[in-house]
Amino acid sequence: MIQPSRSERIFQAFNFLFLGLFTLALLLPVLYVLRRSLDVGAFGETSLSLIPREPSLFYYKAVLQDRGVYQPFLNSLILTVVGTLLSIALESMAAYSLSKRDLPGNRLFIYMMVVTMMFSGGLVPSYLLIKGLGLIDKFPWVLILPSCIGAWNIFLIRNYYWSIPASLNESARIDGAQEFTIFSRIVLPLSIPVIAAIALFTGVGYWNTFFSAIIYINTPSKFTFAVKLREILALQMEMQNQFERLAVGQELLLQNLNMEGLYSAMIVISMLPIILVYPYLQKHFAKGIMVGSIKG
Amino acid sequence: MSSLRGRRVFTQTNITLYLMFLPAFLFFLIFAYLPMPGILIAFADYRVSGFKKWVGLENFRYIFQLPFFWEAFGNTWRFVILRYLFTFPAPILFALLLNEVRLKAFQKTVQTVSTLPHFISWVVIAGIWSTILSPNSGYVNNVIKALGGTPIFFFSKPSLFPWLFTGISVWKEVGYSTIIYLAALAGINPELYESAVIDGAGRFKQSLYITLPGLAQTILVVFVLSFSGVLNLFEPIYVLQNQMIISTSEVLDTYTYKLGIVQAKYPLATAVGFFKSTIALVLVLAANFVSRHVTEDKQSIL
């Protein structure tokens, strides 16, 4: 073991300090929002503490009692569960067919998918199609169907299937098992690692659904949580702009501060599911990137 | 039974396999291929009531003389340039520093914290930052007030927005983008460092002659792949946008949305979209061309 030199130790100390401060800077905004959501005593004060002065769940209760807020939350939950299950089911089946190299038409299907990874019709044509199909405002299907299958995910799953020893399938086939049985009883259970990883990423995507919801959903009771958040954020920013343009009274200021508290509670609520699955996500994303680097 | 080059196509096994692929087939056909001919709307007079007539390049001529279009065009490029100046190199630097950390627990903690924002949606990110930067009660303005300054209205200053956006992008993506570089760093043969130390190379020279060349291939791949999505700015920009900063925040994507969906000017929006995808395609092909000529084994990324 070589003794670390003086300059080496100085570098280590600085690096440690820098990364530590940087991480704190990354964390600070989230911690501050958390404090803001728990603190009803924050009106107009300029405290820099991250500990709530008058801790209370007031804002959370207010949020959860407001149908206009909890309905979008439930919508996002439904969308995430239904969407993820459907996506995984369709992608894992399609990947199984494509994993059979000698299936006539296999190459054609692959080309068909690769082309979609490079070209798309664009916003207006897609919108007109959805409109033409009568899917506008059809929650949750309009938020699932147009994006429920990812070509890339199919390739990832297919590559994983290839790593399963063929002898397992062969012995099942000799025992007289049909293709679908082999898929559902042998291949799929053995592919849980890749399926779980893709399900997590897909689920996060559905939970964060925003763009398709503002385009395809018109009825407020069918909004996703992200759309609701954006609606309040826009109001909030508009209010702040008013403060700059004209000197407004104390009343509006208080109203704005109160809204910030409510809004912070909504932000925390919307982050909760992500934070809950985060340890599992973390276990997978290194692998996810590795799987992605293998060319199919 | 039909056959293809002597192989039987519709065996029971194959029928099952085709049925399993059928939903995906229909999905790609309907939602990916059916909209494609719709790009022709860019060359037509097309109203909410339907197709009127072909107009050639008239729609393009029209958008090219709109000041708003050029504003959105310029803003888009400003965000792209800022991205490659800051958002792109940040994780490389971060990975290099993180890689030097001996204490694995500390390294893991930093990674865990810094990766989280990647999974949080842009809407929520926008909410977090508007709370932090709020002129009334935001943390940053509280610090400014505590130091005796006047609060800054961060989200109403057009000149500030591009920097604000770049900063928030770095904050959100630096941790996640670091993963791939750390993996590449872990793959560098430690014997290279040992022999460099014996040759008397210091930390800086080791980084310059071993670490960076070892990372070069990964950086190039990430660089080329990043081109394909570089103009897709809708969600991050749209959620942070407000009327007072529209002059520096409107990009081609948000402009297309407002023209096409909000105002229902289908041909104009499609023309803007077409213009954008053409640039995106040229960028990807150019990046691929460059990478093929720069890498030693002349490999193409695509």
Interface residues (C-beta under 8 A of the other chain):
Chain A: I2 S7 E8 F11 Q12 N15 F16 F18 L19 G20 F22 T23 L26 L27 L28 P29 V30 Y32 V33 R36 A42 F43 G44 E45 T46 S47 L48 L90 E91 M93 A94 Y96 S97 L98 K100 D102 L103 P104 G105 F109 M112 M113 T116 M118 F119 S120 G121 G122 L123 V124 P125 S126 Y127 L128 L129 L133 L145 P146 S147 C148 I149 A151 I154 Q178 E179 F180 F183 V204 W207 N208 F210 F211 I215 A226 V227 L229 R230 L233 A234 Q236 M237 E238 Q240 N241 F243 E244 L253 N256 L257 E260 Y263 S264 M266 I267 S270 M271 I274 I275 Y278 L281 Q282 F285 A286 I289 M290
Chain B: L4 R7 V9 Q12 T13 N14 T16 L17 Y18 M20 F21 P23 A24 F25 F27 F28 I30 F31 A32 Y33 L34 P35 M36 P37 G38 I39 I41 F94 L97 L98 E100 V101 R102 L103 F106 T109 V110 T112 V113 S114 T115 L116 P117 F119 I120 S121 W122 V123 V124 A126 G127 I128 W129 S130 T131 I132 S134 P135 N136 S137 Y139 N142 V143 K145 A146 F153 F155 S156 W171 G175 Y176 I179 I180 A183 V197 G202 R203 F234 E235 V239 N242 Q243 M244 T256 Y257 G260 I261 Y266 A269 T270 G273 F274 S277 L281
